[in-house]
Amino acid sequence: IDKVSDALDEYEGIDKGISKRTIQLDLQFMRSDKLGYNTPIIVVDRKFYTYEDPDYSITNLPLSQQDLSQLNDAVELLKQFHGFTHFRDLDGMVQKLEDHVSSQKEMRSPIIHFDKNEHLKGLQFIDEIYKAILKKKVLQLTYQSFKARQPGEIILHAYLLKEYNNRWFVVGQSESHPKLLTLALDRMVSINTLETIPFKHYNTFNPDTFYKDIIGVTVNTGDPVETVELFVKRRNAPYVITKPLHHSQEILSKSKEGILIRIHVKLNYELEREILGFGESIIVMKPEGLKQRITQRLTQGVKNYTESGE
């Protein structure tokens, strides 16, 4: 007890000493599996405590079978994110741990499955962009948007990889443009890391704040946040209630015909696509400009079907 009290005083600055009961409770706790120790403590000659294995140390604990099982489950989830090679490499790390403790990996089909498109273009660029962001390196991109006839060069200081609706995007600042850009990886032709240009930091960039007022990835920086009211018909109302269109969503009223909801967002392409995806089951009530825009697009869609049937 005196030795423990002296050690506490020397290393922790605790000079109150320690009781026999506290030491006994600590030993009992170390012997149990509450902390994962299961320490092999034995009593010798009813005088002192020691480890049964002289080489044992609580700082060198092996992983239990349960630990490995949970680690395997996590790896199987991460491996579904195609494009990140370091996630795939985790499988080898787990195998080494299993070999070390002589455990046997259970072969089974996936229990959790993510929606993914393995043929999506641009996934091969994820790794290099990720490493550039991590190590603060400048990227040179050959990029061709859907509207461009020819690809062009962009010098990019990348800050964030963003996934939305099974597509990947990179957010960054170009060498020649002060505003933040959002570029789709599936529109990239090639990518290289530049060592000669110093990386530009964007200290005010915060992903949560940047995407706070939108649905999707298209951020029109100068546009105001607008109040959007939508009437959702009864059949689709449960889906919108359980999976809100936006974190600002609130239900204004309920009736036997459906629900009236309100969100506060900037108007963009993804919002329109979300609304159009509900077809006839959703009606824009406000703002008037968005209502007219959706009406025009639905009218044009009906016209296209009518003309194709003639």
Residue frames relative to the residue before (quaternion, step in Angstrom):
aa qw qx qy qz dx dy dz
I 1.0000 0.0000 0.0000 0.0000 0.00 0.00 0.00
D 0.6468 0.5193 -0.3175 0.4596 3.58 1.00 -0.83
K 0.6393 0.5300 -0.3262 0.4515 3.59 1.00 -0.82
V 0.6581 0.4995 -0.3046 0.4739 3.60 0.96 -0.89
S 0.6490 0.5184 -0.3147 0.4594 3.58 0.95 -0.86
D 0.6478 0.5127 -0.3153 0.4670 3.58 1.00 -0.82
A 0.6549 0.5142 -0.3104 0.4586 3.59 1.01 -0.85
L 0.6379 0.5197 -0.3231 0.4675 3.59 0.99 -0.81
D 0.6533 0.5111 -0.3084 0.4657 3.56 1.00 -0.80
E 0.7068 0.4828 -0.2646 0.4441 3.57 0.93 -0.95
Y 0.7979 0.3403 -0.1579 0.4719 3.58 0.81 -1.03
E 0.7896 0.2995 -0.1480 0.5148 3.59 1.08 -0.67
G 0.4333 -0.7154 0.4508 0.3119 3.60 1.22 -0.24
I 0.4793 0.6442 -0.4460 0.3954 3.59 1.23 0.46
D 0.0792 -0.8525 0.5167 -0.0014 3.57 -0.36 1.22
K 0.4710 0.6972 -0.4268 0.3316 3.59 1.26 0.26
G 0.4774 -0.6682 0.4477 0.3537 3.57 1.23 -0.22
I 0.3014 -0.7418 0.5721 0.1779 3.57 -1.31 -0.08
S 0.4082 -0.7285 0.4989 0.2317 3.57 -1.05 0.74
K 0.6419 -0.5172 0.4065 0.3940 3.54 -1.32 0.37
R 0.6397 0.5387 -0.3245 0.4418 3.58 0.99 -0.82
T 0.6344 0.5309 -0.3331 0.4524 3.61 0.99 -0.80
I 0.6543 0.5033 -0.3139 0.4690 3.58 0.95 -0.86
Q 0.6515 0.5172 -0.3181 0.4549 3.61 0.94 -0.84
L 0.6550 0.4984 -0.3079 0.4773 3.59 1.01 -0.81
D 0.6354 0.5257 -0.3269 0.4615 3.59 1.03 -0.77
L 0.6490 0.5101 -0.3133 0.4694 3.57 0.97 -0.83
Q 0.6405 0.5214 -0.3137 0.4686 3.57 1.00 -0.85
F 0.6533 0.5196 -0.3028 0.4599 3.55 1.02 -0.86
M 0.6594 0.5052 -0.3054 0.4654 3.59 1.00 -0.83
R 0.6487 0.5211 -0.3200 0.4530 3.59 1.06 -0.68
S 0.6534 0.5159 -0.3151 0.4556 3.59 1.13 -0.63
D 0.5085 -0.6440 0.4773 0.3144 3.56 -1.35 0.08
K 0.3251 0.7737 -0.4935 0.2285 3.60 1.22 0.31
L 0.7506 0.2990 -0.1791 0.5614 3.57 1.11 -0.70
G 0.5596 -0.6207 0.3831 0.3935 3.56 1.28 0.06
Y 0.4759 0.7014 -0.4254 0.3171 3.61 1.27 0.14
N 0.0329 0.8080 -0.5860 -0.0514 3.61 0.67 -1.15
T 0.1066 0.8615 -0.4900 0.0800 3.54 1.05 0.83
P 0.3644 -0.7480 0.5134 0.2099 3.64 -0.80 1.01
I 0.1102 0.8121 -0.5578 0.1309 3.59 0.42 1.25
I 0.0482 -0.7946 0.6052 0.0009 3.57 -0.89 0.96
V 0.3896 -0.6866 0.5623 0.2463 3.55 -1.32 0.43
V 0.1754 -0.7927 0.5792 0.0732 3.59 -0.80 1.02
D 0.8570 -0.0467 -0.0155 0.5130 3.55 -0.78 1.15
R 0.5316 -0.6607 0.3878 0.3614 3.56 1.19 0.60
K 0.5876 0.5888 -0.3546 0.4271 3.54 1.23 0.56
F 0.8250 -0.0049 0.0407 0.5636 3.59 0.90 -0.87
Y 0.4281 -0.6879 0.5366 0.2359 3.54 -1.34 0.46
T 0.0734 0.7807 -0.6185 0.0502 3.54 -1.15 0.69
Y 0.5634 -0.5582 0.4655 0.3928 3.58 -1.30 0.13
E 0.5011 -0.6414 0.4907 0.3112 3.56 -1.01 0.82
D 0.7227 0.2924 -0.1819 0.5992 3.56 1.15 -0.75
P 0.4013 -0.7504 0.4679 0.2388 3.64 -0.45 1.13
D 0.6954 0.4727 -0.2711 0.4685 3.60 1.17 -0.57
Y 0.4642 0.6994 -0.4418 0.3166 3.58 1.25 -0.05
S 0.0676 0.7670 -0.6369 0.0402 3.56 -1.21 0.72
I 0.4589 -0.6890 0.4803 0.2899 3.60 -0.92 0.85
T 0.6224 0.5273 -0.3458 0.4636 3.60 1.25 -0.23
N 0.7293 0.3535 -0.2233 0.5416 3.58 1.28 -0.04
L 0.1714 0.8317 -0.5054 0.1532 3.54 0.92 1.00
P 0.3930 -0.6915 0.5421 0.2710 3.62 -0.98 0.74
L 0.5270 -0.6024 0.4858 0.3514 3.55 -1.24 0.42
S 0.4020 -0.7000 0.5348 0.2498 3.54 -1.02 0.79
Q 0.6707 -0.4766 0.3714 0.4303 3.55 -1.30 0.21
Q 0.6334 0.5247 -0.3288 0.4640 3.58 1.05 -0.74
D 0.6155 0.5419 -0.3411 0.4595 3.59 1.04 -0.79
L 0.6820 0.4906 -0.2840 0.4621 3.56 0.89 -0.98
S 0.6260 0.5427 -0.3357 0.4483 3.57 1.01 -0.78
Q 0.6767 0.4779 -0.2879 0.4804 3.57 0.94 -0.90
L 0.6336 0.5281 -0.3244 0.4630 3.57 1.06 -0.76
N 0.6321 0.5305 -0.3216 0.4643 3.57 1.03 -0.80
D 0.6400 0.5278 -0.3223 0.4560 3.58 0.97 -0.87
A 0.6588 0.5058 -0.3071 0.4645 3.57 0.97 -0.87
V 0.6483 0.5210 -0.3152 0.4571 3.58 0.99 -0.84
E 0.6413 0.5286 -0.3285 0.4488 3.58 0.95 -0.84
L 0.6329 0.5151 -0.3267 0.4767 3.59 1.08 -0.70
L 0.7024 0.4843 -0.2753 0.4431 3.56 0.81 -1.03
K 0.6190 0.5719 -0.3449 0.4132 3.59 1.07 -0.68
Q 0.6034 0.5721 -0.3610 0.4223 3.58 1.19 -0.37
F 0.5977 0.5339 -0.3730 0.4676 3.59 1.25 -0.20
H 0.1889 -0.8258 0.5251 0.0810 3.53 0.14 1.32
G 0.6865 0.4529 -0.3637 0.4373 3.53 -1.06 0.82
F 0.6909 0.4052 -0.2692 0.5348 3.59 1.18 -0.48
T 0.2496 -0.8120 0.5077 0.1435 3.59 -0.09 1.25
H 0.6215 0.5513 -0.3627 0.4223 3.60 1.05 -0.60
F 0.5788 0.5445 -0.3881 0.4669 3.62 1.18 -0.34
R 0.6516 0.5055 -0.3158 0.4692 3.57 1.00 -0.83
D 0.6360 0.5495 -0.3250 0.4335 3.58 1.05 -0.76
L 0.5377 0.6381 -0.4010 0.3781 3.59 1.18 -0.47
D 0.5798 0.6013 -0.3756 0.4014 3.57 1.10 -0.67
G 0.6612 0.5054 -0.2968 0.4682 3.56 1.01 -0.84
M 0.6225 0.5429 -0.3321 0.4555 3.56 1.08 -0.74
V 0.6552 0.5026 -0.3095 0.4716 3.56 0.97 -0.86
Q 0.6336 0.5407 -0.3336 0.4415 3.58 0.99 -0.82
K 0.6356 0.5246 -0.3264 0.4629 3.58 1.03 -0.78
L 0.6445 0.5146 -0.3179 0.4677 3.57 1.00 -0.81
E 0.6490 0.5192 -0.3160 0.4577 3.56 1.01 -0.85
D 0.6450 0.5165 -0.3196 0.4638 3.57 0.99 -0.84
H 0.6322 0.5616 -0.3250 0.4234 3.55 1.06 -0.80
V 0.7703 0.3050 -0.1771 0.5312 3.58 0.99 -0.75
S 0.4507 -0.7309 0.4176 0.2969 3.57 1.33 0.31
S 0.3850 0.7037 -0.5098 0.3109 3.57 0.91 0.86
Q 0.3915 -0.7170 0.5358 0.2132 3.53 -1.26 0.40
K 0.3604 -0.7454 0.5209 0.2077 3.61 -0.71 1.08
E 0.3677 -0.7317 0.5371 0.2023 3.54 -0.87 0.98
M 0.2704 -0.7607 0.5700 0.1526 3.58 -0.74 1.04
R 0.2023 0.7704 -0.5814 0.1659 3.56 -0.73 1.04
S 0.5422 -0.5929 0.4751 0.3588 3.53 -1.25 0.38
P 0.6471 -0.5432 0.3563 0.3992 3.61 -1.16 0.55
I 0.3293 -0.7332 0.5645 0.1878 3.56 -1.08 0.79
I 0.7476 0.2403 -0.1446 0.6021 3.58 1.18 -0.65
H 0.0505 -0.8130 0.5800 -0.0144 3.57 -0.84 0.97
F 0.2464 -0.7747 0.5685 0.1263 3.57 -0.78 1.07
D 0.5079 -0.6048 0.5145 0.3340 3.54 -1.21 0.58
K 0.1636 0.7920 -0.5679 0.1530 3.57 -0.73 1.03
N 0.2260 -0.7416 0.6170 0.1353 3.52 -1.33 0.42
E 0.2485 -0.8224 0.4973 0.1209 3.56 -0.10 1.30
H 0.6740 0.4846 -0.2962 0.4723 3.60 1.21 -0.33
L 0.3856 0.7309 -0.4765 0.3000 3.57 1.28 0.17
K 0.4380 -0.6993 0.5036 0.2560 3.57 -0.91 0.93
G 0.7629 0.4140 -0.2866 0.4056 3.54 -1.21 0.56
L 0.4836 0.6843 -0.4409 0.3218 3.61 1.21 -0.22
Q 0.6127 0.5808 -0.3482 0.4075 3.58 1.13 -0.60
F 0.6518 0.5243 -0.3152 0.4482 3.59 1.25 -0.31
I 0.4644 0.7175 -0.4357 0.2825 3.60 1.22 -0.34
D 0.6668 0.5333 -0.3115 0.4171 3.56 0.82 -1.00
E 0.7027 0.4708 -0.2780 0.4553 3.57 0.79 -1.02
I 0.6407 0.5056 -0.3274 0.4761 3.59 1.02 -0.75
Y 0.6293 0.5407 -0.3275 0.4520 3.58 0.97 -0.86
K 0.6868 0.4770 -0.2819 0.4704 3.58 0.89 -0.95
A 0.6261 0.5376 -0.3362 0.4538 3.59 1.07 -0.73
I 0.6466 0.5001 -0.3138 0.4830 3.59 1.01 -0.81
L 0.6681 0.5201 -0.2936 0.4437 3.56 0.92 -0.96
K 0.7818 0.3268 -0.1563 0.5075 3.57 0.91 -0.96
K 0.4056 -0.7438 0.4462 0.2884 3.58 1.37 0.12
K 0.3312 0.7159 -0.5232 0.3225 3.52 0.71 1.23
V 0.4457 -0.6837 0.5146 0.2628 3.58 -1.15 0.69
L 0.2501 -0.7827 0.5584 0.1142 3.58 -1.04 0.85
Q 0.2057 -0.7267 0.6390 0.1458 3.52 -1.21 0.63
L 0.0914 -0.8262 0.5559 -0.0007 3.56 -0.53 1.21
T 0.2040 -0.6762 0.6826 0.1875 3.50 -1.27 0.57
Y 0.0196 0.8464 -0.5176 0.1239 3.52 -0.34 1.33
Q 0.0236 -0.7862 0.6175 -0.0059 3.56 -1.02 0.87
S 0.2737 -0.7646 0.5640 0.1497 3.56 -0.45 1.21
F 0.6674 -0.5024 0.3587 0.4165 3.57 -1.25 0.27
K 0.6844 0.4889 -0.2819 0.4615 3.58 1.15 -0.56
A 0.6370 0.5607 -0.3255 0.4170 3.59 1.17 -0.53
R 0.4330 -0.6978 0.5114 0.2531 3.55 -1.06 0.79
Q 0.7919 0.1513 -0.0574 0.5888 3.55 1.11 -0.73
P 0.5217 -0.6276 0.4632 0.3456 3.62 -1.10 0.54
G 0.1649 -0.7827 0.5933 0.0900 3.56 -1.19 0.57
E 0.5085 -0.6480 0.4809 0.3003 3.56 -1.31 0.27
I 0.0352 -0.7793 0.6256 0.0017 3.58 -1.03 0.84
I 0.2181 -0.7283 0.6350 0.1371 3.56 -0.94 0.96
L 0.0395 -0.8587 0.5079 -0.0563 3.56 -0.37 1.27
H 0.2082 -0.7065 0.6638 0.1299 3.51 -1.15 0.86
A 0.1595 -0.8488 0.5016 0.0507 3.58 -0.06 1.34
Y 0.1684 -0.8154 0.5517 0.0492 3.57 -1.02 0.92
L 0.8287 0.0507 0.0285 0.5566 3.59 1.09 -0.62
L 0.2360 -0.7029 0.6494 0.1689 3.53 -1.20 0.72
K 0.0626 -0.8155 0.5747 -0.0267 3.57 -0.79 1.06
E 0.1539 -0.7737 0.6081 0.0887 3.57 -0.94 0.94
Y 0.1180 0.7731 -0.6184 0.0775 3.54 -1.01 0.85
N 0.8598 -0.0292 -0.0081 0.5097 3.54 -0.88 1.02
N 0.6959 -0.5053 0.2513 0.4441 3.55 0.96 1.00
R 0.6232 0.4625 -0.3741 0.5077 3.60 1.18 0.46
W 0.3006 -0.7553 0.5591 0.1630 3.56 -1.14 0.71
F 0.0832 -0.7851 0.6138 0.0049 3.53 -1.10 0.85
V 0.2119 -0.7353 0.6210 0.1696 3.54 -1.28 0.39
V 0.2179 -0.7602 0.6021 0.1097 3.55 -0.96 0.93
G 0.2451 0.7754 -0.5498 0.1906 3.56 -0.82 0.98
Q 0.4597 -0.6471 0.5363 0.2870 3.51 -1.37 -0.11
S 0.3455 -0.7401 0.5356 0.2144 3.57 -0.80 0.97
E 0.6462 -0.5365 0.3821 0.3854 3.54 -1.25 0.43
S 0.7748 0.3574 -0.1687 0.4935 3.57 1.10 -0.72
H 0.7340 0.3712 -0.2087 0.5290 3.60 1.27 -0.07
P 0.3727 -0.7754 0.4615 0.2166 3.64 -0.55 1.08
K 0.6509 0.5261 -0.3259 0.4396 3.60 1.12 -0.58
L 0.5701 -0.5936 0.4477 0.3495 3.54 -1.24 0.50
L 0.2159 -0.7673 0.5949 0.1036 3.55 -1.04 0.88
T 0.1788 -0.7343 0.6408 0.1351 3.54 -1.25 0.55
L 0.0315 -0.8277 0.5583 -0.0474 3.56 -0.42 1.26
A 0.3913 -0.7241 0.5243 0.2184 3.57 -0.94 0.95
L 0.4715 -0.6910 0.4694 0.2825 3.57 -0.87 0.92
D 0.6494 0.5295 -0.3310 0.4339 3.60 1.09 -0.59
R 0.6504 0.4724 -0.3272 0.4968 3.61 1.28 0.02
M 0.5249 0.6266 -0.4104 0.4043 3.57 1.29 0.09
V 0.3102 -0.7488 0.5629 0.1619 3.54 -1.01 0.92
S 0.7822 -0.1096 0.1010 0.6049 3.56 0.99 -0.89
I 0.1292 -0.7881 0.5996 0.0518 3.55 -1.27 0.37
N 0.0057 0.7901 -0.6121 0.0308 3.56 -1.03 0.86
T 0.3954 -0.6873 0.5526 0.2567 3.55 -1.20 0.53
L 0.2237 -0.7747 0.5816 0.1077 3.57 -0.92 0.97
E 0.2461 -0.7893 0.5494 0.1209 3.57 -0.75 1.06
T 0.6478 0.5816 -0.3062 0.3851 3.59 1.20 -0.49
I 0.7051 0.4236 -0.2564 0.5076 3.61 1.20 -0.43
P 0.4132 -0.7160 0.4993 0.2594 3.63 -0.77 0.96
F 0.5086 -0.6687 0.4631 0.2823 3.55 -1.06 0.81
K 0.3014 -0.7445 0.5716 0.1678 3.57 -1.00 0.90
H 0.2810 -0.7530 0.5716 0.1653 3.56 -0.77 1.01
Y 0.1587 -0.7521 0.6328 0.0937 3.55 -1.19 0.66
N 0.1699 -0.8730 0.4500 0.0815 3.52 0.47 1.30
T 0.6848 0.4930 -0.2940 0.4490 3.58 1.11 -0.58
F 0.5211 0.6529 -0.4196 0.3551 3.60 1.24 -0.12
N 0.0593 0.7652 -0.6358 0.0817 3.53 -0.83 1.11
P 0.4369 -0.7394 0.4393 0.2637 3.63 -0.42 1.16
D 0.6537 0.5211 -0.3250 0.4421 3.60 0.92 -0.85
T 0.6763 0.4680 -0.2837 0.4930 3.58 1.00 -0.82
F 0.6347 0.5677 -0.3202 0.4151 3.56 0.99 -0.91
Y 0.7867 0.3104 -0.1472 0.5130 3.60 0.95 -0.91
K 0.3499 0.7945 -0.4495 0.2103 3.56 1.30 0.01
D 0.8112 0.3102 -0.1237 0.4801 3.60 0.88 -0.95
I 0.6778 0.4634 -0.3111 0.4785 3.60 1.13 0.44
I 0.3206 -0.6424 0.6417 0.2697 3.47 -1.47 0.11
G 0.7835 0.2950 -0.2149 0.5029 3.60 -0.76 0.97
V 0.6405 -0.5454 0.4011 0.3625 3.56 -1.12 -0.76
T 0.5901 0.5918 -0.3703 0.4055 3.60 1.21 -0.33
V 0.0350 -0.8086 0.5860 -0.0392 3.56 -0.39 1.30
N 0.1225 -0.7690 0.6259 0.0432 3.55 -0.54 1.21
T 0.3533 -0.8198 0.4073 0.1930 3.53 0.15 1.40
G 0.7543 0.4194 -0.2303 0.4496 3.59 0.85 -0.90
D 0.5522 0.6365 -0.3923 0.3689 3.59 1.22 -0.24
P 0.4606 -0.6865 0.4855 0.2844 3.60 -1.06 0.69
V 0.5086 -0.5844 0.5231 0.3552 3.54 -1.30 0.33
E 0.1348 -0.8139 0.5633 0.0449 3.58 -0.77 1.04
T 0.4467 -0.6535 0.5412 0.2836 3.53 -1.28 0.49
V 0.0756 -0.8016 0.5930 -0.0087 3.55 -0.61 1.20
E 0.0851 -0.7868 0.6108 0.0270 3.56 -0.81 1.05
L 0.0544 -0.8071 0.5868 -0.0357 3.54 -0.84 1.07
F 0.2381 -0.7337 0.6162 0.1590 3.54 -1.08 0.80
V 0.1301 -0.7973 0.5886 0.0315 3.55 -0.69 1.15
K 0.4157 -0.7322 0.4841 0.2381 3.56 -0.67 1.10
R 0.7367 -0.5011 0.2551 0.3756 3.49 -1.22 0.75
R 0.6649 0.5413 -0.3243 0.3997 3.59 0.84 -0.92
N 0.7695 0.3453 -0.1808 0.5060 3.59 1.01 -0.81
A 0.4236 0.7374 -0.4464 0.2785 3.59 1.26 -0.18
P 0.6554 0.5191 -0.3456 0.4262 3.67 0.82 -0.81
Y 0.6335 0.5379 -0.3350 0.4439 3.59 1.04 -0.74
V 0.6848 0.4737 -0.2785 0.4787 3.57 0.98 -0.85
I 0.6265 0.5276 -0.3377 0.4638 3.58 1.11 -0.61
T 0.7433 0.4084 -0.2257 0.4793 3.59 0.86 -0.95
K 0.7649 0.1728 -0.1211 0.6086 3.60 1.20 -0.46
P 0.2182 -0.8254 0.5073 0.1172 3.60 0.22 1.27
L 0.5451 -0.6217 0.4579 0.3266 3.56 -1.13 0.70
H 0.7858 -0.0049 0.0577 0.6158 3.58 1.13 -0.74
H 0.6158 -0.5856 0.3743 0.3713 3.58 -1.14 0.58
S 0.6456 0.5254 -0.3193 0.4530 3.60 1.23 -0.41
Q 0.4182 0.7508 -0.4446 0.2525 3.60 1.26 -0.13
E 0.0425 0.7643 -0.6425 0.0353 3.53 -1.07 0.88
I 0.4020 -0.7008 0.5374 0.2419 3.56 -1.11 0.72
L 0.2751 -0.7878 0.5350 0.1325 3.56 -0.67 1.16
S 0.7972 -0.1167 0.1028 0.5833 3.57 1.00 -0.79
K 0.2019 -0.7496 0.6183 0.1228 3.52 -1.33 0.46
S 0.0394 0.7747 -0.6305 0.0276 3.55 -1.13 0.70
K 0.6776 -0.4798 0.3453 0.4376 3.57 -1.25 0.05
E 0.6365 0.5280 -0.3272 0.4572 3.59 1.24 -0.38
G 0.7529 -0.3052 0.2294 0.5361 3.60 1.09 -0.62
I 0.5070 -0.6294 0.4875 0.3303 3.56 -1.24 -0.49
L 0.2819 -0.7132 0.6133 0.1893 3.55 -1.24 0.53
I 0.0484 -0.8138 0.5790 -0.0095 3.58 -0.67 1.13
R 0.1873 -0.7657 0.6039 0.1181 3.54 -1.28 0.38
I 0.0183 -0.7712 0.6363 0.0047 3.56 -1.07 0.84
H 0.2794 -0.7377 0.5901 0.1717 3.56 -1.22 0.51
V 0.2286 0.7853 -0.5272 0.2303 3.56 -0.23 1.32
K 0.4757 -0.5804 0.5521 0.3633 3.50 -1.39 0.11
L 0.4650 -0.6802 0.4869 0.2897 3.58 -0.95 0.84
N 0.1588 0.7810 -0.5927 0.1163 3.56 -0.90 0.92
Y 0.7553 -0.4068 0.2850 0.4276 3.53 -1.39 0.08
E 0.6771 0.5101 -0.3013 0.4365 3.59 0.90 -0.92
L 0.5987 0.5480 -0.3592 0.4608 3.60 1.07 -0.64
E 0.6582 0.5030 -0.3089 0.4673 3.58 0.92 -0.89
R 0.6526 0.5126 -0.3169 0.4592 3.59 0.94 -0.84
E 0.6292 0.5369 -0.3290 0.4556 3.56 1.03 -0.80
I 0.6695 0.4924 -0.2898 0.4747 3.57 0.94 -0.92
L 0.6771 0.4951 -0.2931 0.4587 3.58 0.88 -0.94
G 0.5935 0.5958 -0.3579 0.4058 3.58 1.14 -0.58
F 0.6572 0.4898 -0.3084 0.4828 3.58 1.21 -0.42
G 0.3545 -0.7732 0.4679 0.2399 3.59 1.28 -0.09
E 0.8352 -0.1604 0.1487 0.5046 3.55 -0.87 -1.02
S 0.5886 0.6319 -0.3510 0.3620 3.60 1.25 -0.18
I 0.7525 0.2987 -0.1981 0.5525 3.60 1.24 -0.02
I 0.1205 -0.7910 0.5989 0.0322 3.57 -1.01 0.87
V 0.3488 -0.7199 0.5619 0.2106 3.57 -0.88 0.98
M 0.1964 -0.7865 0.5786 0.0901 3.57 -0.76 1.06
K 0.7720 -0.0397 0.0626 0.6313 3.57 1.08 -0.86
P 0.5965 -0.1909 -0.7787 -0.0372 1.54 -2.20 1.32
E 0.6916 -0.5063 0.3252 0.3994 3.55 -1.23 0.40
G 0.6375 0.5476 -0.3347 0.4262 3.59 0.98 -0.81
L 0.6661 0.4796 -0.2958 0.4888 3.58 0.97 -0.84
K 0.6169 0.5511 -0.3390 0.4481 3.58 1.03 -0.79
Q 0.6701 0.4890 -0.2944 0.4745 3.59 0.94 -0.90
R 0.6428 0.5344 -0.3226 0.4441 3.57 1.00 -0.85
I 0.6737 0.4745 -0.2946 0.4839 3.61 0.89 -0.88
T 0.6167 0.5454 -0.3390 0.4554 3.60 1.04 -0.78
Q 0.6580 0.5126 -0.3034 0.4607 3.57 0.93 -0.91
R 0.6873 0.4849 -0.2942 0.4538 3.58 0.89 -0.88
L 0.6522 0.4936 -0.3177 0.4797 3.60 1.02 -0.73
T 0.6302 0.5314 -0.3240 0.4642 3.56 1.04 -0.80
Q 0.6570 0.5002 -0.3050 0.4745 3.56 0.98 -0.86
G 0.6260 0.5407 -0.3343 0.4517 3.57 1.08 -0.71
V 0.6404 0.5091 -0.3127 0.4826 3.58 1.00 -0.85
K 0.6414 0.5308 -0.3146 0.4559 3.56 1.00 -0.88
N 0.6437 0.5269 -0.3205 0.4531 3.58 0.97 -0.85
Y 0.6663 0.4900 -0.3007 0.4749 3.59 0.96 -0.85
T 0.6400 0.5318 -0.3234 0.4505 3.58 1.01 -0.83
E 0.6932 0.4793 -0.2732 0.4638 3.55 0.89 -0.97
S 0.6574 0.5165 -0.3230 0.4434 3.60 1.02 -0.71
G 0.6776 0.4936 -0.2883 0.4627 3.58 1.22 -0.47
E 0.5643 0.6202 -0.3830 0.3876 3.57 1.26 -0.18
